[in-house]
Amino acid sequence: MDSYIKQWHDLIINCNFDNTYKMAWSKALVELSLNIKENSEEETIAFDFCEIAKLCLKYYWNQTIYFDLIQSPSFKKPPEMMTSTKELIKAFFKKKGKVQPVRFERVDFHSLKLEKQYKETVKKIANTLKQNVCWRFKNLNGTTYEIYELDSNRRVVYFSKQNALKLKEHSDFLFTFINYRWTQMLEGFNYSPRISRKVRAIDEDNIKRSSLKKFHKHLDLMFEDGQRKCFYCDEVIDETDVSVDHVIPWSYMFSDDLWNLVYCHRGENSTKSNRLPLEEDIIRLENRNVLLLDRMEPNSRDYDQLKIAVEKDYVKKFWTSFKG
């Protein structure tokens, strides 16, 4: 391994687990290196803290708006970057009038008249990078790794062209390794399942919601008269208003499981969003699964998965984990 990249490897693998700031910082620097031209005449490459802060906001926005991943072990005092990011997301949802997640790269803050708040958020993140991250990332066990130079007053990071091009050349390795360490940290802070899949899906722009129509044939077994009823209000649902809902939110589970799916009105599905289900709903879901299992034809994959979910008490276990 190249000696310069080895220094990055050592800093990333041995950093503390106070929060994920260093992962966001290092990932942003590597991403910025991708823009460097090999035939550039500049011998020193400069990255502005504002550029870095925008990328950090992108990472935290996407991890939060889809999966609400916790970025530090302290619940009472979350990282400042996360507080600022969540405030911006809250303002975004208010402007849109709904809580449907959208990737950071696809949000037009100017047209939404959120440009001022967006710039203020970037400024806050840049301040945190200056005060707590840029110099700490280079320090490990009393040793300072001279992997870049800092001008904190001007808020600029300087790389030699040679080192910046090394970051670009080894970017695939560094991205994979940073995500691996970031995932390790998140697994220590979150009870959420499938964290590595969530991080990978965000990074690859591969967050897709599959059609749930394939589950209708099983869910319909609960209604002998053919009239579908809402799981939450127990009223008959019009054919044009039917929706399939994840009782324990999809953003937490990141999967479509028959044991967690119910019919409801579209409006109730939207209103419920990522809210914690009531205990009475969890009890009714457990009872529903037992009855549904009894009505399904055995010796099918869906039957086997539902049977395992009932036997292993998935509903109560994941609900308890979701409560944190």
N, C-alpha and C positions, 0 to 999 in steps of 0.2 A: 504494500500500500504506500502511496506517495506520503512523504513525511508531513506535508502540510495538511492533507486530508486526514492523516492519522491524528493530528492535534484536534481537529474537529470531532473525530470519532471519540477521542478520550473525553473531551469536554461534554459531549452529549450523553455518553453512557454513564458518566460519573456525577452528573449534576444532581442537586438535591430535588426533593419532591414537594417543595413548598407550594408551588403552583406551576402552571404550564407556560408562563411568560417566556422562558428561555427557548422553549420549543417553537413558539410563534416567531420570536426574534430570529432564530437561526433559519427557520424555513423561509421567512421573508427575504433574508439576505441571499439565500440560494436561488430563490425565484427571481430576484432582481438581476442576478448574475447571468440569467438566460438571455438578457437583452444586450449583452456586451458583444461587440463585433471584434473578431480576431485581427482584422486589419486596422483597428482603431489606432490613431496616432498618439492618443493619450497614454502616458505611462502610469498615471494614477487614476483609479476609478473611484468616484464619490457617489454615495447613496445618501439621500436626504432622509431625515427622520420622518418627515411627512409621508414620503413614499413607503417607508417601512411600516408606518402606523396604518396606512390604508390596507395593506396586505394583512396585518394582524387583525384588523377589524373584519376583513373578509373571512378569515379562518374562524373567528369567534362567532360571527353572525351565522354562518352556515351550520356550525356545530350546535348553536343554541336554538335557532329558529326551527330546525327540524327535530332535534333530539334533546334539547335542553340539558346538555351535558355539563356537569359541575367541574370546574377547573381548579379547585383547591380543596384541601381537607377542612377548611373552616366554613361552616354553614352560617355562623353569626356575622362574619366579616368576609364576604366574598371579594375576590380581586377587583380593584378599581376598573380595570379594563372590561370586566364582565358587567359590572354595574352600568357603565356607560353604554355598552353594546345593547344591553337589555332595555335601557331607556329609549334608545333609537328604534329598536324593534317594536316596542310598545307604541311609539309615535307612528311608525309605519303601519301597524295594524289599525290604528285609529283613523288614519287618513284613508286606508283602503276600505274600512268599514267591515272587515272580516279578518279572521285569523289564519287564513291559508298561507302556508310558508312559501317564500320565494327566495331563490338563491341570490346572494349579494350581487353577483355579476349582472343580474337581470333587473336590478332596481334602479330606476331613474329618480334620484332624489330631487333633481331640479324640477321636473314636471310635477312631482308630488308636493312641491313647496316645502321640502325638508332639507334643502341645501345648507341652510344656516346651522341646523342641528347636526347635520352630517359633518360639517367642517369643525364644529365645536367638539364632536366626539373624536375625530381624528387628532385634534390638538391635545385633548386630554390623554389619549393613548400615547402620543409622542412625548408628552411630559413624563409619563410613567416610564417609558423606554429610557429617557435621559436619566431619570433619578434612580431607577432600581434595576435596570436590565442590561443596558449596553456594556457597562464596565464589569458587572458581576459575571456575565457570561464568559468573559475571558479568564476569570480567576478560579483556580481549583486547588484546594488544599494549600493555600499560601503561595501558589505559583501563578504568575501571570503569563498567559499564552499570547504572544504577540501576533495574533492572526489578522488583526486589522488595527488601524489607528483611529482615535476618536478626537473630534473637536466638539465637545459638549456645548460650548457657547453658540457655535454656528449650527449645531445639531446635524452633524455630518459624520458618516463613517467612511474611512478611506482604505482602499485596498490597492496593492500593487497590481498592475495589469496581469502579471503572471499568476498571482494567487487568485484573482477574480476569475480568470479563465480556467483555473483548476476547479473552482467551485462549479463552473458551468460544465466542464468535462465530466465531473463525477456527480452531477446533480441527481441522476437516477438513484444511485446508491445513497446519497445523502437524504433525499426525500423519503425513501423507503425506511432508512434508519431513524430519521426524526419521527416519522409516523409511528414506527414501532415503539419508540420510547414514549411518545405522547400517549399512545394507547395504554401502555403500562401504567402511566400516571392516572389516566382516566379510570382505569379499572380499580385503582386504589381509592378514588374519590366517589365513584358511582356504584349503585346497585343495579344499574341498567344492564340488560343482557345484550349480547352481540355487539359489543363496543368496537371490536376490530372491524367488523363488517360495516358498521356505521361510519367510522372514520374513512375506510376505504371507499365507500359509496360517495361520501361527500367529496373526497379528493378526485374521484374519477367522474364526477357529475353524473352519477348513476343511481340517483334516488328516484325510483319508479314505483308507483302504486299499481298493483295488478288488479285486473277486473275480479270482482267477487261474485260474479254471476254463477260461476261453477259451484258455489256453495248453496245456491237456491234449492237444488233438489234435496239436499239434506235438511236445510232449515224448514222447508215446506212440510216435512214429516210431522212437525209439531202442530199442524193445523188441519184436522181431519175434514173440516167443512170447506177447506180451500181459501178461507178468509184469513189473510195474514194480519196478525195483531202486533202492535208496538210493544216492545219489551219493557219500555219505561212507563207508558201510561195505560197499556192494556186495551187501547182502542183499535178498532179495525182501521187498516191503512189503505187508502185509495191506491190503485195500481200506479198512478202517476206520481205518487208521493212516497213510495217505498225506498228505503235506504238500508244498507247493511253496515252495521256499526261494530267497531272494536270496543268492547266494554272496557278492557284495560287498554289505554290508548296505543294506536299504531306507533306513535313517535317513541314510545317506551319499548314496545315489543319488537318493532321492526320486522314483523312477520304476520302472515295471515293464517290463523289457526281456527279450525272449526269450533273448538271449545270456547273461543273468545268472541265469536261472531253472533250477532242477533239482528232481527229486523227492528227498524224504528222509523219514525217520520223524518224526512229530510231536515226539517227545521230543528228537530231535537238533536240530530247528529251534529249539525253545525254549531248549535249552542253549547253542546257538551264539550266539544273540542278535546283538549288534553286534561280535562278535569279528573280528579280522583273519584272513582266510582264509590257510591255509598255502600256500606256493609250489607244493607238489605238487598241491593242489586247483586252483590257477590254471592249471597246465599241463594237467591233465585237462579242465578246462572249455574251454580253447582247442581241444583235440583234439575234444572233444564237439561244439563248434560247427561245426567243419569237416565232421564226419561228418553232423551234423543238416542242414546246408545242402545236402549232397549228396542227402539223402533227401526234402527238401521239394519241393513243386511250385513251379516258378518263377512269376514274374509275379504275385506277391501282395505286399501291403504288408509282411507279416511276413517274407517271404523277402527282400525288398529291404533291410529294416532289419538282418536278420541278416547279409546279405552285406556291408553297409557296416561292421558291427561287426567282422567277420572281417578285411576288407581294411585297416581302420584300426587294428586291434589294440586294440580297446576294453578287452578284459579286462585285458591287461597295463598299459595306460595308467591305467585307473581304480584298479586294485589298487595301483600305484606311488603314485598321488596319495593314496589312502586311508592308506597307510603314513605319509604326511606327510614 
